[in-house]
Amino acid sequence: MSQQLENIEEQLANHKLSAEDYTHIKEILKREPNLVELGIFSAMWSEHCSYKSSKVHLKGFPTKAPWVIQGPGENAGVIDIGGGYAAVFKMESHNHPSFIEPYQGAATGVGGIMRDVFTMGARPVASLNALRFGNVLNDDKTAAHQRYLVRGVTEGIGGYGNCMGVPTIGGEVSFDECYNGNILVNAFNLGIAKSDEIFLGRAEGIGNPVMYVGAKTGRDGLGGAVMSSDSFTEESKSLRPTVQVGDPFTEKLLLEACMELFKTDHVVGIQDMGAAGLTSSSFEMAGRTGSGMTMHLDKVPAREENMTPYDFMLSESQERMLLCAKKGSEQAIIDIFEKWDLDAAVIGEVTDTGNMELFWHGEKCAEVPVDPVSEEAPELNRPMSKPVYLDAIKSVTINDFDKVGNQDAFNTLIKSMEVVDKAWIYTQYDSMVQTNTIKNGGMLDASVIRIKENGKALAMSADCNVRYCYIDPKGGGAAATIEAGRNVAMSGARPLAITDCLNFGNPENPEVMWQFGQACEGIKEACAELTTPVIGGNVSLYNETNGVSVFPTPSIATVGVNDDQNNVLMSSFQGEGNSLYLVGESKSEFGGSLYMKEICGKVAGIIPEINYKNELALWDLVIEANKKHLLECAKDASSGGVAIALAKMVATSGLGCDVEMSVTDERDIFAESMSRAIIEVKPENCEAFEAMLNGLACEKIGTVGGDSFKVNDVSMSMDELKDNYFNTFKRVIERDI
């Protein structure tokens, strides 16, 4: 066995373990742990791997539906998309690494989420990302650093995704001062597989070999899972060595080798080596089947000298997989990976002991029972208390501030970082590779790809209004789920399932835990009402710097199916002279709105009313009317209200509009009532469309055409609107270059 520990208190502090944890570890082992074993427990019981603070709130998520093939608990979730095919998808965070080292942090986030998908046997076909940055507008050091982070993260995502030949087809970017000390980088990937050829991360069959495949192991990323389970301080910049370094060319080889391997019958189970590397992959594979495992760490391919068992178990080197093979298939598997110029080695075998036994040059260096590491990880029911700030902001309305004319308000909002086109970002991503992209970044609302294999299309959207989540975490969690689904429905696709990425501050703060618990309740409610189960996701806590937590940010990605890839509904105007309808009820609802933030300088109030019946009725209307080819385009009205939604439609289509909308208060053109959409219909189809409304509130508000934007008392020329919409972001982000 490896050497016993000295300076216990110091070691526990380094490994982010408490004295209670240490006592529990000794009870499990029935002895003192050595350094390797302590490292294993530290990684597996970290917030990042064990969800110890969040697990209690994640219970009760709706996870089942007739179309769900695989729910939470595997590398990625899987849904049936018809014709014998399945969509495999997941979203994960890479927040802490991206703040420390934006290029590599974002790049390895993309690489990791792709491995989660292709380890299930699916070929990655589409990526999205949900990015949150701080203030990029000011002339101070903080804003300059945020602009640097935007540039670095964008290059990292583009660099890795483009090299992999997987299109990045959309996502969202938002900016708020709450992210000044802790940006959020959430990466989503979706792959396609045959529905009866899904591979799981399982190690079973006594005597079956355990094999390591992919890139060699180095010391990069050591302690990454533990680092991501703590808050930032001024000293956090020294954590750069805990950020992994990615190599997309190696990952591309690994992808193709795995795809070739999956055509054989050599594989029992396969698992990506992500957070906590060899530790998490081996324990998870054995834990899912109740088996044990032996591993000879000196047989793991190494790229650095003098590496120790501790280094091998906790390294987070990228582009690696652990697989359980059928006995006798070892050489055939090695041959496949060597053909792709990758390492492959038999490093152990499956046992029936229930223990993880690690050897170093023939000598046992660690032995840990598998089950307790995952099953007895601390499950904390942390204290919760309603944030004090909520009482102070709930009664605030826009009437508490000096009135601003609609034209002046529009001139400000159209240049808002949240509104303006982010072509500077998404044009660095290859969105057309694989030639399946129908609707990509910049085309508004959901992104869409065709599925050549079954003639259908997949729509996907990532969303979260963080202002709603700040003033009402439960309503905000529900609203994020609703909007992601609405965006998918506006493309003519039926929303089927979600994956989430729950980004919150310090769980040791009772107010943060209350926010987390409430957001989970909102997501549960919305998923149940909308029949969009959660099939996987990720929790990222400790998004805090120097005691300041980010706003609650439960990012939601929804995936839906359109049965006809030739009938995808667009989100911007299609033809002069067409009629415009506003479907859904409009009220003077400004709580948490973009208007209140940008015009009044406040994030406050009560969020717009949620009505699931009206929401589903809107989805059904658009999906069914689109099937009858009655619609030209549909766009949801959300952030910035009807005026900003129409402005985006005008700018992206190059077609003007003349709209007169009924309002109670003239500012209602910027109000953010939910369950609303702007729908474009040809004159000859208006009667048939109106016959389908089935009691839904609807107003014919104007027509498409002309060379200017006009809504009620607001107008702007096409040239000025396009300049504001398309060029503002570039001017801001390139200010320091």
Disulfide bonds with the S-S distance in Angstrom:
none
